[in-house]
């Protein structure tokens, strides 16, 4: 018989690259964030912020050459560094 499931939540900050992308997304869409009329646009912005928090390499142009699987891949996302 299995033991009951235990869930542990660890809150981790963002890496420097994630903070930069997050701020860029917010600053480009500040007018939409202040207006409550366009719900679809707000949901799109929130989805972009979620992508940023997951891993900034999900955005086109975020990864700089050379395109290799090295330590930069881990350092770009704070949750992977944990």
mmCIF file of the N, C-alpha and C atoms, coordinates in Angstrom:
data_MODEL
# 
_entry.id   MODEL 
# 
loop_
_atom_site.group_PDB 
_atom_site.id 
_atom_site.type_symbol 
_atom_site.label_atom_id 
_atom_site.label_alt_id 
_atom_site.label_comp_id 
_atom_site.label_asym_id 
_atom_site.label_entity_id 
_atom_site.label_seq_id 
_atom_site.pdbx_PDB_ins_code 
_atom_site.Cartn_x 
_atom_site.Cartn_y 
_atom_site.Cartn_z 
_atom_site.occupancy 
_atom_site.B_iso_or_equiv 
_atom_site.pdbx_formal_charge 
_atom_site.auth_seq_id 
_atom_site.auth_comp_id 
_atom_site.auth_asym_id 
_atom_site.auth_atom_id 
_atom_site.pdbx_PDB_model_num 
ATOM 1   N N  . UNK A 1 1  ? 0.837   -1.179 0.000   1.00 0.00 ? 1  UNK A N  1 
ATOM 2   C CA . UNK A 1 1  ? 0.000   0.000  0.000   1.00 0.00 ? 1  UNK A CA 1 
ATOM 3   C C  . UNK A 1 1  ? 0.879   1.238  0.000   1.00 0.00 ? 1  UNK A C  1 
ATOM 4   N N  . UNK A 1 2  ? 0.487   2.219  -0.792  1.00 0.00 ? 2  UNK A N  1 
ATOM 5   C CA . UNK A 1 2  ? 1.260   3.446  -0.915  1.00 0.00 ? 2  UNK A CA 1 
ATOM 6   C C  . UNK A 1 2  ? 0.982   4.405  0.237   1.00 0.00 ? 2  UNK A C  1 
ATOM 7   N N  . UNK A 1 3  ? 2.022   5.120  0.616   1.00 0.00 ? 3  UNK A N  1 
ATOM 8   C CA . UNK A 1 3  ? 1.866   6.161  1.627   1.00 0.00 ? 3  UNK A CA 1 
ATOM 9   C C  . UNK A 1 3  ? 1.133   7.351  1.019   1.00 0.00 ? 3  UNK A C  1 
ATOM 10  N N  . UNK A 1 4  ? 0.497   8.181  1.844   1.00 0.00 ? 4  UNK A N  1 
ATOM 11  C CA . UNK A 1 4  ? -0.181  9.363  1.299   1.00 0.00 ? 4  UNK A CA 1 
ATOM 12  C C  . UNK A 1 4  ? 0.824   10.307 0.621   1.00 0.00 ? 4  UNK A C  1 
ATOM 13  N N  . UNK A 1 5  ? 0.367   10.943 -0.408  1.00 0.00 ? 5  UNK A N  1 
ATOM 14  C CA . UNK A 1 5  ? 1.211   11.857 -1.172  1.00 0.00 ? 5  UNK A CA 1 
ATOM 15  C C  . UNK A 1 5  ? 1.495   13.113 -0.356  1.00 0.00 ? 5  UNK A C  1 
ATOM 16  N N  . UNK A 1 6  ? 2.753   13.527 -0.375  1.00 0.00 ? 6  UNK A N  1 
ATOM 17  C CA . UNK A 1 6  ? 3.158   14.766 0.277   1.00 0.00 ? 6  UNK A CA 1 
ATOM 18  C C  . UNK A 1 6  ? 3.649   15.718 -0.806  1.00 0.00 ? 6  UNK A C  1 
ATOM 19  N N  . UNK A 1 7  ? 3.200   16.943 -0.724  1.00 0.00 ? 7  UNK A N  1 
ATOM 20  C CA . UNK A 1 7  ? 3.615   17.949 -1.687  1.00 0.00 ? 7  UNK A CA 1 
ATOM 21  C C  . UNK A 1 7  ? 4.370   19.041 -0.966  1.00 0.00 ? 7  UNK A C  1 
ATOM 22  N N  . UNK A 1 8  ? 5.557   19.346 -1.470  1.00 0.00 ? 8  UNK A N  1 
ATOM 23  C CA . UNK A 1 8  ? 6.383   20.400 -0.898  1.00 0.00 ? 8  UNK A CA 1 
ATOM 24  C C  . UNK A 1 8  ? 6.557   21.472 -1.962  1.00 0.00 ? 8  UNK A C  1 
ATOM 25  N N  . UNK A 1 9  ? 6.189   22.692 -1.635  1.00 0.00 ? 9  UNK A N  1 
ATOM 26  C CA . UNK A 1 9  ? 6.337   23.799 -2.574  1.00 0.00 ? 9  UNK A CA 1 
ATOM 27  C C  . UNK A 1 9  ? 7.556   24.615 -2.194  1.00 0.00 ? 9  UNK A C  1 
ATOM 28  N N  . UNK A 1 10 ? 8.430   24.790 -3.152  1.00 0.00 ? 10 UNK A N  1 
ATOM 29  C CA . UNK A 1 10 ? 9.621   25.608 -2.959  1.00 0.00 ? 10 UNK A CA 1 
ATOM 30  C C  . UNK A 1 10 ? 9.482   26.843 -3.833  1.00 0.00 ? 10 UNK A C  1 
ATOM 31  N N  . UNK A 1 11 ? 9.536   27.992 -3.233  1.00 0.00 ? 11 UNK A N  1 
ATOM 32  C CA . UNK A 1 11 ? 9.422   29.237 -3.975  1.00 0.00 ? 11 UNK A CA 1 
ATOM 33  C C  . UNK A 1 11 ? 10.830  29.719 -4.302  1.00 0.00 ? 11 UNK A C  1 
ATOM 34  N N  . UNK A 1 12 ? 11.081  29.866 -5.589  1.00 0.00 ? 12 UNK A N  1 
ATOM 35  C CA . UNK A 1 12 ? 12.406  30.230 -6.076  1.00 0.00 ? 12 UNK A CA 1 
ATOM 36  C C  . UNK A 1 12 ? 12.291  31.536 -6.842  1.00 0.00 ? 12 UNK A C  1 
ATOM 37  N N  . UNK A 1 13 ? 13.238  32.408 -6.659  1.00 0.00 ? 13 UNK A N  1 
ATOM 38  C CA . UNK A 1 13 ? 13.266  33.656 -7.410  1.00 0.00 ? 13 UNK A CA 1 
ATOM 39  C C  . UNK A 1 13 ? 13.618  33.415 -8.866  1.00 0.00 ? 13 UNK A C  1 
ATOM 40  N N  . UNK A 1 14 ? 13.713  34.479 -9.627  1.00 0.00 ? 14 UNK A N  1 
ATOM 41  C CA . UNK A 1 14 ? 14.041  34.360 -11.043 1.00 0.00 ? 14 UNK A CA 1 
ATOM 42  C C  . UNK A 1 14 ? 15.523  34.652 -11.267 1.00 0.00 ? 14 UNK A C  1 
ATOM 43  N N  . UNK A 1 15 ? 16.058  34.074 -12.323 1.00 0.00 ? 15 UNK A N  1 
ATOM 44  C CA . UNK A 1 15 ? 17.433  34.371 -12.700 1.00 0.00 ? 15 UNK A CA 1 
ATOM 45  C C  . UNK A 1 15 ? 17.488  35.776 -13.299 1.00 0.00 ? 15 UNK A C  1 
ATOM 46  N N  . UNK A 1 16 ? 18.683  36.269 -13.502 1.00 0.00 ? 16 UNK A N  1 
ATOM 47  C CA . UNK A 1 16 ? 18.849  37.612 -14.076 1.00 0.00 ? 16 UNK A CA 1 
ATOM 48  C C  . UNK A 1 16 ? 18.225  37.685 -15.466 1.00 0.00 ? 16 UNK A C  1 
ATOM 49  N N  . UNK A 1 17 ? 18.414  36.655 -16.258 1.00 0.00 ? 17 UNK A N  1 
ATOM 50  C CA . UNK A 1 17 ? 17.848  36.629 -17.604 1.00 0.00 ? 17 UNK A CA 1 
ATOM 51  C C  . UNK A 1 17 ? 16.316  36.611 -17.551 1.00 0.00 ? 17 UNK A C  1 
ATOM 52  N N  . UNK A 1 18 ? 15.754  35.840 -16.633 1.00 0.00 ? 18 UNK A N  1 
ATOM 53  C CA . UNK A 1 18 ? 14.301  35.792 -16.487 1.00 0.00 ? 18 UNK A CA 1 
ATOM 54  C C  . UNK A 1 18 ? 13.755  37.151 -16.066 1.00 0.00 ? 18 UNK A C  1 
ATOM 55  N N  . UNK A 1 19 ? 14.437  37.823 -15.125 1.00 0.00 ? 19 UNK A N  1 
ATOM 56  C CA . UNK A 1 19 ? 13.990  39.146 -14.692 1.00 0.00 ? 19 UNK A CA 1 
ATOM 57  C C  . UNK A 1 19 ? 13.987  40.138 -15.847 1.00 0.00 ? 19 UNK A C  1 
ATOM 58  N N  . UNK A 1 20 ? 15.023  40.087 -16.665 1.00 0.00 ? 20 UNK A N  1 
ATOM 59  C CA . UNK A 1 20 ? 15.128  40.991 -17.810 1.00 0.00 ? 20 UNK A CA 1 
ATOM 60  C C  . UNK A 1 20 ? 13.973  40.772 -18.779 1.00 0.00 ? 20 UNK A C  1 
ATOM 61  N N  . UNK A 1 21 ? 13.709  39.523 -19.144 1.00 0.00 ? 21 UNK A N  1 
ATOM 62  C CA . UNK A 1 21 ? 12.614  39.219 -20.074 1.00 0.00 ? 21 UNK A CA 1 
ATOM 63  C C  . UNK A 1 21 ? 11.270  39.581 -19.458 1.00 0.00 ? 21 UNK A C  1 
ATOM 64  N N  . UNK A 1 22 ? 11.093  39.303 -18.170 1.00 0.00 ? 22 UNK A N  1 
ATOM 65  C CA . UNK A 1 22 ? 9.839   39.598 -17.475 1.00 0.00 ? 22 UNK A CA 1 
ATOM 66  C C  . UNK A 1 22 ? 9.554   41.100 -17.505 1.00 0.00 ? 22 UNK A C  1 
ATOM 67  N N  . UNK A 1 23 ? 10.564  41.904 -17.189 1.00 0.00 ? 23 UNK A N  1 
ATOM 68  C CA . UNK A 1 23 ? 10.408  43.356 -17.199 1.00 0.00 ? 23 UNK A CA 1 
ATOM 69  C C  . UNK A 1 23 ? 10.131  43.873 -18.609 1.00 0.00 ? 23 UNK A C  1 
ATOM 70  N N  . UNK A 1 24 ? 10.778  43.282 -19.606 1.00 0.00 ? 24 UNK A N  1 
ATOM 71  C CA . UNK A 1 24 ? 10.534  43.697 -20.990 1.00 0.00 ? 24 UNK A CA 1 
ATOM 72  C C  . UNK A 1 24 ? 9.093   43.407 -21.403 1.00 0.00 ? 24 UNK A C  1 
ATOM 73  N N  . UNK A 1 25 ? 8.582   42.266 -21.026 1.00 0.00 ? 25 UNK A N  1 
ATOM 74  C CA . UNK A 1 25 ? 7.194   41.911 -21.363 1.00 0.00 ? 25 UNK A CA 1 
ATOM 75  C C  . UNK A 1 25 ? 6.236   42.891 -20.698 1.00 0.00 ? 25 UNK A C  1 
ATOM 76  N N  . UNK A 1 26 ? 6.462   43.175 -19.434 1.00 0.00 ? 26 UNK A N  1 
ATOM 77  C CA . UNK A 1 26 ? 5.578   44.095 -18.715 1.00 0.00 ? 26 UNK A CA 1 
ATOM 78  C C  . UNK A 1 26 ? 5.665   45.521 -19.262 1.00 0.00 ? 26 UNK A C  1 
ATOM 79  N N  . UNK A 1 27 ? 6.867   45.992 -19.546 1.00 0.00 ? 27 UNK A N  1 
ATOM 80  C CA . UNK A 1 27 ? 7.013   47.375 -20.004 1.00 0.00 ? 27 UNK A CA 1 
ATOM 81  C C  . UNK A 1 27 ? 6.436   47.585 -21.406 1.00 0.00 ? 27 UNK A C  1 
ATOM 82  N N  . UNK A 1 28 ? 6.487   46.570 -22.257 1.00 0.00 ? 28 UNK A N  1 
ATOM 83  C CA . UNK A 1 28 ? 5.919   46.695 -23.603 1.00 0.00 ? 28 UNK A CA 1 
ATOM 84  C C  . UNK A 1 28 ? 4.399   46.671 -23.583 1.00 0.00 ? 28 UNK A C  1 
ATOM 85  N N  . UNK A 1 29 ? 3.808   46.127 -22.526 1.00 0.00 ? 29 UNK A N  1 
ATOM 86  C CA . UNK A 1 29 ? 2.365   45.952 -22.464 1.00 0.00 ? 29 UNK A CA 1 
ATOM 87  C C  . UNK A 1 29 ? 1.731   46.699 -21.308 1.00 0.00 ? 29 UNK A C  1 
ATOM 88  N N  . UNK A 1 30 ? 2.340   47.787 -20.879 1.00 0.00 ? 30 UNK A N  1 
ATOM 89  C CA . UNK A 1 30 ? 1.849   48.510 -19.711 1.00 0.00 ? 30 UNK A CA 1 
ATOM 90  C C  . UNK A 1 30 ? 0.451   49.079 -19.943 1.00 0.00 ? 30 UNK A C  1 
ATOM 91  N N  . UNK A 1 31 ? 0.145   49.497 -21.166 1.00 0.00 ? 31 UNK A N  1 
ATOM 92  C CA . UNK A 1 31 ? -1.191  50.042 -21.436 1.00 0.00 ? 31 UNK A CA 1 
ATOM 93  C C  . UNK A 1 31 ? -2.271  48.970 -21.301 1.00 0.00 ? 31 UNK A C  1 
ATOM 94  N N  . UNK A 1 32 ? -1.974  47.763 -21.719 1.00 0.00 ? 32 UNK A N  1 
ATOM 95  C CA . UNK A 1 32 ? -2.947  46.676 -21.596 1.00 0.00 ? 32 UNK A CA 1 
ATOM 96  C C  . UNK A 1 32 ? -3.133  46.269 -20.140 1.00 0.00 ? 32 UNK A C  1 
ATOM 97  N N  . UNK A 1 33 ? -2.079  46.370 -19.356 1.00 0.00 ? 33 UNK A N  1 
ATOM 98  C CA . UNK A 1 33 ? -2.185  45.997 -17.943 1.00 0.00 ? 33 UNK A CA 1 
ATOM 99  C C  . UNK A 1 33 ? -3.022  47.003 -17.164 1.00 0.00 ? 33 UNK A C  1 
ATOM 100 N N  . UNK A 1 34 ? -2.981  48.261 -17.579 1.00 0.00 ? 34 UNK A N  1 
ATOM 101 C CA . UNK A 1 34 ? -3.755  49.297 -16.898 1.00 0.00 ? 34 UNK A CA 1 
ATOM 102 C C  . UNK A 1 34 ? -5.217  49.299 -17.318 1.00 0.00 ? 34 UNK A C  1 
ATOM 103 N N  . UNK A 1 35 ? -5.514  48.803 -18.507 1.00 0.00 ? 35 UNK A N  1 
ATOM 104 C CA . UNK A 1 35 ? -6.902  48.757 -19.004 1.00 0.00 ? 35 UNK A CA 1 
ATOM 105 C C  . UNK A 1 35 ? -7.507  47.392 -18.686 1.00 0.00 ? 35 UNK A C  1 
ATOM 106 N N  . UNK A 1 36 ? -8.750  47.383 -18.293 1.00 0.00 ? 36 UNK A N  1 
ATOM 107 C CA . UNK A 1 36 ? -9.399  46.113 -17.960 1.00 0.00 ? 36 UNK A CA 1 
ATOM 108 C C  . UNK A 1 36 ? -10.339 45.645 -19.058 1.00 0.00 ? 36 UNK A C  1 
ATOM 109 N N  . UNK A 1 37 ? -10.442 46.388 -20.148 1.00 0.00 ? 37 UNK A N  1 
ATOM 110 C CA . UNK A 1 37 ? -11.422 46.081 -21.182 1.00 0.00 ? 37 UNK A CA 1 
ATOM 111 C C  . UNK A 1 37 ? -11.024 44.879 -22.037 1.00 0.00 ? 37 UNK A C  1 
ATOM 112 N N  . UNK A 1 38 ? -9.757  44.731 -22.360 1.00 0.00 ? 38 UNK A N  1 
ATOM 113 C CA . UNK A 1 38 ? -9.334  43.701 -23.287 1.00 0.00 ? 38 UNK A CA 1 
ATOM 114 C C  . UNK A 1 38 ? -8.820  42.464 -22.544 1.00 0.00 ? 38 UNK A C  1 
ATOM 115 N N  . UNK A 1 39 ? -9.719  41.578 -22.210 1.00 0.00 ? 39 UNK A N  1 
ATOM 116 C CA . UNK A 1 39 ? -9.385  40.378 -21.440 1.00 0.00 ? 39 UNK A CA 1 
ATOM 117 C C  . UNK A 1 39 ? -8.483  39.417 -22.218 1.00 0.00 ? 39 UNK A C  1 
ATOM 118 N N  . UNK A 1 40 ? -8.708  39.279 -23.513 1.00 0.00 ? 40 UNK A N  1 
ATOM 119 C CA . UNK A 1 40 ? -7.911  38.359 -24.333 1.00 0.00 ? 40 UNK A CA 1 
ATOM 120 C C  . UNK A 1 40 ? -6.456  38.806 -24.359 1.00 0.00 ? 40 UNK A C  1 
ATOM 121 N N  . UNK A 1 41 ? -6.241  40.102 -24.529 1.00 0.00 ? 41 UNK A N  1 
ATOM 122 C CA . UNK A 1 41 ? -4.865  40.613 -24.550 1.00 0.00 ? 41 UNK A CA 1 
ATOM 123 C C  . UNK A 1 41 ? -4.184  40.399 -23.197 1.00 0.00 ? 41 UNK A C  1 
ATOM 124 N N  . UNK A 1 42 ? -4.938  40.586 -22.131 1.00 0.00 ? 42 UNK A N  1 
ATOM 125 C CA . UNK A 1 42 ? -4.393  40.364 -20.789 1.00 0.00 ? 42 UNK A CA 1 
ATOM 126 C C  . UNK A 1 42 ? -3.984  38.897 -20.604 1.00 0.00 ? 42 UNK A C  1 
ATOM 127 N N  . UNK A 1 43 ? -4.804  37.979 -21.073 1.00 0.00 ? 43 UNK A N  1 
ATOM 128 C CA . UNK A 1 43 ? -4.485  36.554 -20.963 1.00 0.00 ? 43 UNK A CA 1 
ATOM 129 C C  . UNK A 1 43 ? -3.242  36.209 -21.782 1.00 0.00 ? 43 UNK A C  1 
ATOM 130 N N  . UNK A 1 44 ? -3.074  36.833 -22.936 1.00 0.00 ? 44 UNK A N  1 
ATOM 131 C CA . UNK A 1 44 ? -1.875  36.597 -23.740 1.00 0.00 ? 44 UNK A CA 1 
ATOM 132 C C  . UNK A 1 44 ? -0.618  37.078 -23.017 1.00 0.00 ? 44 UNK A C  1 
ATOM 133 N N  . UNK A 1 45 ? -0.725  38.230 -22.373 1.00 0.00 ? 45 UNK A N  1 
ATOM 134 C CA . UNK A 1 45 ? 0.413   38.753 -21.611 1.00 0.00 ? 45 UNK A CA 1 
ATOM 135 C C  . UNK A 1 45 ? 0.749   37.812 -20.456 1.00 0.00 ? 45 UNK A C  1 
ATOM 136 N N  . UNK A 1 46 ? -0.264  37.358 -19.760 1.00 0.00 ? 46 UNK A N  1 
ATOM 137 C CA . UNK A 1 46 ? -0.030  36.423 -18.652 1.00 0.00 ? 46 UNK A CA 1 
ATOM 138 C C  . UNK A 1 46 ? 0.620   35.131 -19.139 1.00 0.00 ? 46 UNK A C  1 
ATOM 139 N N  . UNK A 1 47 ? 0.236   34.663 -20.304 1.00 0.00 ? 47 UNK A N  1 
ATOM 140 C CA . UNK A 1 47 ? 0.840   33.448 -20.864 1.00 0.00 ? 47 UNK A CA 1 
ATOM 141 C C  . UNK A 1 47 ? 2.318   33.694 -21.185 1.00 0.00 ? 47 UNK A C  1 
ATOM 142 N N  . UNK A 1 48 ? 2.640   34.869 -21.706 1.00 0.00 ? 48 UNK A N  1 
ATOM 143 C CA . UNK A 1 48 ? 4.033   35.206 -21.985 1.00 0.00 ? 48 UNK A CA 1 
ATOM 144 C C  . UNK A 1 48 ? 4.856   35.264 -20.691 1.00 0.00 ? 48 UNK A C  1 
ATOM 145 N N  . UNK A 1 49 ? 4.263   35.803 -19.637 1.00 0.00 ? 49 UNK A N  1 
ATOM 146 C CA . UNK A 1 49 ? 4.962   35.855 -18.343 1.00 0.00 ? 49 UNK A CA 1 
ATOM 147 C C  . UNK A 1 49 ? 5.187   34.456 -17.787 1.00 0.00 ? 49 UNK A C  1 
ATOM 148 N N  . UNK A 1 50 ? 4.216   33.565 -17.965 1.00 0.00 ? 50 UNK A N  1 
ATOM 149 C CA . UNK A 1 50 ? 4.385   32.173 -17.516 1.00 0.00 ? 50 UNK A CA 1 
ATOM 150 C C  . UNK A 1 50 ? 5.517   31.496 -18.267 1.00 0.00 ? 50 UNK A C  1 
ATOM 151 N N  . UNK A 1 51 ? 5.599   31.737 -19.579 1.00 0.00 ? 51 UNK A N  1 
ATOM 152 C CA . UNK A 1 51 ? 6.690   31.172 -20.374 1.00 0.00 ? 51 UNK A CA 1 
ATOM 153 C C  . UNK A 1 51 ? 8.032   31.666 -19.859 1.00 0.00 ? 51 UNK A C  1 
ATOM 154 N N  . UNK A 1 52 ? 8.091   32.941 -19.536 1.00 0.00 ? 52 UNK A N  1 
ATOM 155 C CA . UNK A 1 52 ? 9.323   33.539 -19.044 1.00 0.00 ? 52 UNK A CA 1 
ATOM 156 C C  . UNK A 1 52 ? 9.759   32.895 -17.729 1.00 0.00 ? 52 UNK A C  1 
ATOM 157 N N  . UNK A 1 53 ? 8.805   32.669 -16.851 1.00 0.00 ? 53 UNK A N  1 
ATOM 158 C CA . UNK A 1 53 ? 9.124   32.073 -15.553 1.00 0.00 ? 53 UNK A CA 1 
ATOM 159 C C  . UNK A 1 53 ? 9.532   30.606 -15.708 1.00 0.00 ? 53 UNK A C  1 
ATOM 160 N N  . UNK A 1 54 ? 8.926   29.904 -16.657 1.00 0.00 ? 54 UNK A N  1 
ATOM 161 C CA . UNK A 1 54 ? 9.324   28.509 -16.894 1.00 0.00 ? 54 UNK A CA 1 
ATOM 162 C C  . UNK A 1 54 ? 10.754  28.434 -17.405 1.00 0.00 ? 54 UNK A C  1 
ATOM 163 N N  . UNK A 1 55 ? 11.040  29.115 -18.495 1.00 0.00 ? 55 UNK A N  1 
ATOM 164 C CA . UNK A 1 55 ? 12.399  29.180 -19.017 1.00 0.00 ? 55 UNK A CA 1 
ATOM 165 C C  . UNK A 1 55 ? 12.460  30.239 -20.106 1.00 0.00 ? 55 UNK A C  1 
ATOM 166 N N  . UNK A 1 56 ? 13.377  31.197 -20.014 1.00 0.00 ? 56 UNK A N  1 
ATOM 167 C CA . UNK A 1 56 ? 13.424  32.275 -21.000 1.00 0.00 ? 56 UNK A CA 1 
ATOM 168 C C  . UNK A 1 56 ? 13.808  31.812 -22.405 1.00 0.00 ? 56 UNK A C  1 
ATOM 169 N N  . UNK A 1 57 ? 14.420  30.636 -22.532 1.00 0.00 ? 57 UNK A N  1 
ATOM 170 C CA . UNK A 1 57 ? 14.790  30.141 -23.861 1.00 0.00 ? 57 UNK A CA 1 
ATOM 171 C C  . UNK A 1 57 ? 13.567  29.738 -24.675 1.00 0.00 ? 57 UNK A C  1 
ATOM 172 N N  . UNK A 1 58 ? 12.383  29.798 -24.097 1.00 0.00 ? 58 UNK A N  1 
ATOM 173 C CA . UNK A 1 58 ? 11.163  29.524 -24.855 1.00 0.00 ? 58 UNK A CA 1 
ATOM 174 C C  . UNK A 1 58 ? 10.856  30.658 -25.832 1.00 0.00 ? 58 UNK A C  1 
ATOM 175 N N  . UNK A 1 59 ? 11.518  31.794 -25.678 1.00 0.00 ? 59 UNK A N  1 
ATOM 176 C CA . UNK A 1 59 ? 11.325  32.931 -26.569 1.00 0.00 ? 59 UNK A CA 1 
ATOM 177 C C  . UNK A 1 59 ? 12.360  32.908 -27.675 1.00 0.00 ? 59 UNK A C  1 
ATOM 178 N N  . UNK A 1 60 ? 11.906  33.226 -28.871 1.00 0.00 ? 60 UNK A N  1 
ATOM 179 C CA . UNK A 1 60 ? 12.792  33.319 -30.030 1.00 0.00 ? 60 UNK A CA 1 
ATOM 180 C C  . UNK A 1 60 ? 13.829  34.417 -29.784 1.00 0.00 ? 60 UNK A C  1 
ATOM 181 N N  . UNK A 1 61 ? 15.094  34.087 -29.965 1.00 0.00 ? 61 UNK A N  1 
ATOM 182 C CA . UNK A 1 61 ? 16.160  35.072 -29.813 1.00 0.00 ? 61 UNK A CA 1 
ATOM 183 C C  . UNK A 1 61 ? 16.716  35.195 -28.408 1.00 0.00 ? 61 UNK A C  1 
ATOM 184 N N  . UNK A 1 62 ? 16.191  34.445 -27.458 1.00 0.00 ? 62 UNK A N  1 
ATOM 185 C CA . UNK A 1 62 ? 16.696  34.540 -26.079 1.00 0.00 ? 62 UNK A CA 1 
ATOM 186 C C  . UNK A 1 62 ? 18.057  33.860 -25.934 1.00 0.00 ? 62 UNK A C  1 
ATOM 187 N N  . UNK A 1 63 ? 18.236  32.756 -26.606 1.00 0.00 ? 63 UNK A N  1 
ATOM 188 C CA . UNK A 1 63 ? 19.492  32.013 -26.500 1.00 0.00 ? 63 UNK A CA 1 
ATOM 189 C C  . UNK A 1 63 ? 20.522  32.611 -27.449 1.00 0.00 ? 63 UNK A C  1 
ATOM 190 N N  . UNK A 1 64 ? 21.696  32.863 -26.932 1.00 0.00 ? 64 UNK A N  1 
ATOM 191 C CA . UNK A 1 64 ? 22.782  33.437 -27.727 1.00 0.00 ? 64 UNK A CA 1 
ATOM 192 C C  . UNK A 1 64 ? 23.701  32.332 -28.237 1.00 0.00 ? 64 UNK A C  1 
ATOM 193 N N  . UNK A 1 65 ? 24.254  32.493 -29.443 1.00 0.00 ? 65 UNK A N  1 
ATOM 194 C CA . UNK A 1 65 ? 25.187  31.487 -29.970 1.00 0.00 ? 65 UNK A CA 1 
ATOM 195 C C  . UNK A 1 65 ? 26.405  31.386 -29.074 1.00 0.00 ? 65 UNK A C  1 
ATOM 196 N N  . UNK A 1 66 ? 27.075  30.282 -29.031 1.00 0.00 ? 66 UNK A N  1 
ATOM 197 C CA . UNK A 1 66 ? 26.830  29.021 -29.739 1.00 0.00 ? 66 UNK A CA 1 
ATOM 198 C C  . UNK A 1 66 ? 25.677  28.253 -29.089 1.00 0.00 ? 66 UNK A C  1 
ATOM 199 N N  . UNK A 1 67 ? 24.904  27.596 -29.909 1.00 0.00 ? 67 UNK A N  1 
ATOM 200 C CA . UNK A 1 67 ? 23.726  26.876 -29.431 1.00 0.00 ? 67 UNK A CA 1 
ATOM 201 C C  . UNK A 1 67 ? 24.122  25.469 -28.977 1.00 0.00 ? 67 UNK A C  1 
ATOM 202 N N  . UNK A 1 68 ? 24.536  25.375 -27.740 1.00 0.00 ? 68 UNK A N  1 
ATOM 203 C CA . UNK A 1 68 ? 24.950  24.091 -27.175 1.00 0.00 ? 68 UNK A CA 1 
ATOM 204 C C  . UNK A 1 68 ? 24.227  23.867 -25.855 1.00 0.00 ? 68 UNK A C  1 
ATOM 205 N N  . UNK A 1 69 ? 24.168  22.625 -25.460 1.00 0.00 ? 69 UNK A N  1 
ATOM 206 C CA . UNK A 1 69 ? 23.578  22.280 -24.158 1.00 0.00 ? 69 UNK A CA 1 
ATOM 207 C C  . UNK A 1 69 ? 24.696  22.337 -23.121 1.00 0.00 ? 69 UNK A C  1 
ATOM 208 N N  . UNK A 1 70 ? 24.832  23.479 -22.498 1.00 0.00 ? 70 UNK A N  1 
ATOM 209 C CA . UNK A 1 70 ? 25.873  23.639 -21.495 1.00 0.00 ? 70 UNK A CA 1 
ATOM 210 C C  . UNK A 1 70 ? 25.287  24.278 -20.243 1.00 0.00 ? 70 UNK A C  1 
ATOM 211 N N  . UNK A 1 71 ? 26.130  24.813 -19.409 1.00 0.00 ? 71 UNK A N  1 
ATOM 212 C CA . UNK A 1 71 ? 25.721  25.380 -18.124 1.00 0.00 ? 71 UNK A CA 1 
ATOM 213 C C  . UNK A 1 71 ? 24.805  26.593 -18.279 1.00 0.00 ? 71 UNK A C  1 
ATOM 214 N N  . UNK A 1 72 ? 24.891  27.293 -19.417 1.00 0.00 ? 72 UNK A N  1 
ATOM 215 C CA . UNK A 1 72 ? 24.025  28.455 -19.642 1.00 0.00 ? 72 UNK A CA 1 
ATOM 216 C C  . UNK A 1 72 ? 22.552  28.061 -19.635 1.00 0.00 ? 72 UNK A C  1 
ATOM 217 N N  . UNK A 1 73 ? 22.260  26.872 -20.123 1.00 0.00 ? 73 UNK A N  1 
ATOM 218 C CA . UNK A 1 73 ? 20.884  26.382 -20.155 1.00 0.00 ? 73 UNK A CA 1 
ATOM 219 C C  . UNK A 1 73 ? 20.313  26.293 -18.741 1.00 0.00 ? 73 UNK A C  1 
ATOM 220 N N  . UNK A 1 74 ? 21.121  25.855 -17.801 1.00 0.00 ? 74 UNK A N  1 
ATOM 221 C CA . UNK A 1 74 ? 20.694  25.730 -16.404 1.00 0.00 ? 74 UNK A CA 1 
ATOM 222 C C  . UNK A 1 74 ? 20.645  27.096 -15.732 1.00 0.00 ? 74 UNK A C  1 
ATOM 223 N N  . UNK A 1 75 ? 21.647  27.926 -15.947 1.00 0.00 ? 75 UNK A N  1 
ATOM 224 C CA . UNK A 1 75 ? 21.711  29.240 -15.297 1.00 0.00 ? 75 UNK A CA 1 
ATOM 225 C C  . UNK A 1 75 ? 20.608  30.182 -15.751 1.00 0.00 ? 75 UNK A C  1 
ATOM 226 N N  . UNK A 1 76 ? 20.064  29.968 -16.942 1.00 0.00 ? 76 UNK A N  1 
ATOM 227 C CA . UNK A 1 76 ? 19.019  30.855 -17.457 1.00 0.00 ? 76 UNK A CA 1 
ATOM 228 C C  . UNK A 1 76 ? 17.699  30.714 -16.707 1.00 0.00 ? 76 UNK A C  1 
ATOM 229 N N  . UNK A 1 77 ? 17.483  29.579 -16.047 1.00 0.00 ? 77 UNK A N  1 
ATOM 230 C CA . UNK A 1 77 ? 16.250  29.347 -15.318 1.00 0.00 ? 77 UNK A CA 1 
ATOM 231 C C  . UNK A 1 77 ? 16.565  29.030 -13.859 1.00 0.00 ? 77 UNK A C  1 
ATOM 232 N N  . UNK A 1 78 ? 16.061  29.837 -12.949 1.00 0.00 ? 78 UNK A N  1 
ATOM 233 C CA . UNK A 1 78 ? 16.392  29.679 -11.530 1.00 0.00 ? 78 UNK A CA 1 
ATOM 234 C C  . UNK A 1 78 ? 15.891  28.353 -10.961 1.00 0.00 ? 78 UNK A C  1 
ATOM 235 N N  . UNK A 1 79 ? 14.770  27.848 -11.474 1.00 0.00 ? 79 UNK A N  1 
ATOM 236 C CA . UNK A 1 79 ? 14.245  26.586 -10.933 1.00 0.00 ? 79 UNK A CA 1 
ATOM 237 C C  . UNK A 1 79 ? 15.149  25.419 -11.286 1.00 0.00 ? 79 UNK A C  1 
ATOM 238 N N  . UNK A 1 80 ? 15.905  25.513 -12.374 1.00 0.00 ? 80 UNK A N  1 
ATOM 239 C CA . UNK A 1 80 ? 16.841  24.450 -12.720 1.00 0.00 ? 80 UNK A CA 1 
ATOM 240 C C  . UNK A 1 80 ? 18.105  24.513 -11.877 1.00 0.00 ? 80 UNK A C  1 
ATOM 241 N N  . UNK A 1 81 ? 18.455  25.701 -11.414 1.00 0.00 ? 81 UNK A N  1 
ATOM 242 C CA . UNK A 1 81 ? 19.647  25.851 -10.570 1.00 0.00 ? 81 UNK A CA 1 
ATOM 243 C C  . UNK A 1 81 ? 19.427  25.244 -9.195  1.00 0.00 ? 81 UNK A C  1 
ATOM 244 N N  . UNK A 1 82 ? 18.184  25.220 -8.768  1.00 0.00 ? 82 UNK A N  1 
ATOM 245 C CA . UNK A 1 82 ? 17.864  24.683 -7.446  1.00 0.00 ? 82 UNK A CA 1 
ATOM 246 C C  . UNK A 1 82 ? 18.252  23.227 -7.393  1.00 0.00 ? 82 UNK A C  1 
# 
